[in-house]
Amino acid sequence: MKRLLVMLLVLIIALTSCATNNGNDTTNNLPENVEANQNNTSSNSNATEGTGSENQGSTLDITYSDNQVYKTVYSGEVTTLNYLVTSTTAEFGFAANFIDTLVDYDSYGKLIPSLATDWEVSEDGLVWTFKLREGVNWYTSTGDVYAETVAQDFVDAILYTFNPENASKTANIAYDALKNGAAYYNGEITDFNEVGVKAIDKYTVQYTLEEPLPYFESMLTYVAFFPVNGKFLAEQGDKFGTTKESLLYNGAYIMTTFEPQNKRVLTANDNYWDKDRVFIKEINYKYNKEAATVAQELFLRDEVSHVSVGSDTIDAWMLDDKLSKMIRPDNASYYTYFYALNFDPQYDEAYAPEDWKTAVNNLNFRKAFYHGFDRIAALTVDEPYSPDDKISNTITPETFVNIDGKDYVNLSELNAHALENKFNENLAKDFMEKAVAELGDTVEWPIKVIMPYNTGGSNNAMKAQVIEQQMEKLFGDQVIDIYILPYPPSGYLSNTRRAGKYSFMEVNWGPDYADPHTYTDMFIDGSYNHPEFTTEVDENGENKYVVYEEMVKKASEEKVDLLKRYSMYADAEAYLLENAWVIPYRKGGGGYVASLLNPFEAPFSPFGVASERWKGMHILSEPMSSEQYEAEKASWEALRQEALK
């Protein structure tokens, strides 16, 4: 049964490109599940594109360094090590290497056993039973054995995250899936024994779902399903995840140094159950508030192991005989980047938030932004050589899932949006003229537009200036007045999007599991200031957001006919775009990096945190060149097709 389900997942996903080393991807961002590794020098992660096993398909004469130590600098500090509550990529990156999950992904995206050695699902698709690997221990930060990892650890983790007082930002991933999960979380039932998770015996954990989920296996590498030792958790109380000593580790690495705004060190656990596939022995993070600007120099001095090369320096690298051999393309990813419009502005009265709120609830005003934003001009700042290749016309990326050989984005009403060239100056001006006429003197012109940007990325200020100048020139400074406001990388999302302190800003989202719902869900849970706060109604007098919410709900209820399910989600996403609530911008990844990593060695998965693991990777003796990268990529793609058959 397990093999059949793996094949079903493969057929659902049918992915064709690799997950990304985020580099610049993580400098602006926003989602609840993908906040940002807010420095463009970090990399696993985003060196994160392959597997937990050695890539045996390499066609290159690659040599590994004698010193298997990864070095990086960072400027954005993490706020917690508590993986049961966090929702940020930077913090996921630690958790993925500290804690092992029931299943994992290899370098070709194939589901493989990890803490679970075997599993089965009932005929009705509701009951999933996992047999655990015996003898896997929890270790303290000093490497001492604390206890064995057992089935109850998975139950205790769910018990903790399903307590609203613990404020887990990812609890909904699990409580929406498990029987009575939402009811328990919301206080409708009080007996946790009624929730669909239990330890059948010491080494058997069983999940019972609220309804069949064909993608449930793909959810299991997400932090919502991580284990925790309940006894240790109770001992630590509120201190859990605040220091390296307040965590236990059953994964490949232990945090041996944690000095905020100084350094962090992850050290390979010599007693790890799968230590033969852990090649990088140490990962050193050094704090540098100027990380975005000094990292390239540090790379050339062998003080960091990976660095993004942005548009401000790419020409210098390309034109230098020596440097050009040290640079390679970065991988694409399934992160989606879009510009959000805020329907519930909470910024200072000096910027007239009520005027923005009135304007943004006008469809013609939004469509003017939708068609007036020159995405190529903005993207050229990050991707000067081939910006067209990065443009995305939908929120859900191409090739994420397909059905009957047809890409999800080409289904139903969404197909027209996938093919649409959104930037159209004349159309944008027409929409703005209509908006000005309709809004009249209900607002004070020009409308003030607050656009924050993250100072942790070297290109972000320039990109913000390009957008400001382009849009003010198009519509005229008597109509809109864009204020670009810098924010430091530490706490960027909490201080901008989450606080409602923006009108228009770049945000991103990464998938949690292999289903279109993972992209529509972010507009349903109320964590964004769009579009759930719209006051706009349709021709029937119904709030437009309620219409969208109902479309998503009906799609989620279809569990058997995947073509119908996907088509209904596609219609919901088309409705989102037709109302110009958000503006699709670009695909994740891409650009160029100089790196001592082979991105095809790491776990490959576009969802969950498997791709954040360092397991399976090596430090190369020399940076991988573009020629080597293309050869390795071609080999990886061919071998992946064989592996997934």
BELMOUR-V620105 format. One line per field, one symbol per residue. ss: DSSP state (2 for helix, 1 for strand, 0 for the rest). phi: phi as a letter, one per 30 degrees, with the letter a starting at -180 (. if undefined). burial: + if it has 24 or more other C-alpha atoms within 12 Angstrom, else -. Layout:
ss = ???
phi = ???
burial = ???
This chain:
ss = 022222222222200000000022222000000000000000002220011000000000000100001111110000000000000022222222220000111000001110011111100000111111000011100000111100222222222220022200002222200100222220000002220011111001111110000002222000222000022222222220000222001000111111100011111100000022200001111110002222222222000001111000022222000022220110011111111110000000222022222222002222222222002222222200002222100000000001100112220002222200000022222222222222222200001111111100000222222222222222200001111111100002222000000001111110000000222222200000000000001000001222222222222220000222222222222222220001111111100111100000001000000222000000010000022222222222222222200
phi = .edddddddddddhdbbcdcddhdeccccbddcbebddaccdbefecdcbacbdddcdccdcccddcdbcbabbbcddcacdddbdbcdedeededcdbccebbbddcicdbdbdccaabbdddicccbccdddidcdbddciddcaddbedddddddedddceddhddbededddcdeiddddedidbccdddddbacdaecbcbcccdaebdceedddccddcddaddddedddhddeicbddcbcbbcdbcdcbbbehbabbcceddcddcddcccddabcccdadcedccddddddcicbcaadcdddbedddddceddddccbdcddbcdccbcccccbdbdeedchdddddddddceddddddeccddddddddddbddbdedcdbcbdddeidbbbhicdedcdhddedddcddddaeddddddddddddddhcdbccdddccbdbcddcdcddddddddeddddddcjddcbbdcccdbdddiedddbdddicacbadbbacdcadaeedcdddccdidccacdcdcdcddcicedddddedddddddddccddddeddddddddddedddhdbbebaddiiibbcacccdccdecadbiceddddejcbdddbedddddddddddddddddeddcd
burial = -+--++-+++++++++++++++++++++++++++++++++++++++++++++++++++-+-+-----++++++++++++++++++++++++++++++++++++++++++++++++++++++---+++++++++--++++++++---+++++++++++++++++----++++++++++++++++++------+--+++++---++++++++++++++++++++++++++++-++------++-++++++++++++++++-+--+++++++++++++-+++++++++++++++++++++++---++++++++++++--++----++-++++++++++++++++++++++---++++++++++++++++++++++++++++++++++--+--++++++++++++++---+++++++++-++--+++-+-+++-++--++--+---+-++++++++++++++++++++++++++++-++---++++++++++++++++++++-++++++++++++++++++++++++++-++++++++-+-------++++++-++--++--+--++-++++++++++++++++++++++++++++++++++++++++++++++++++++++++-+++++-+++-++--++--+---+-
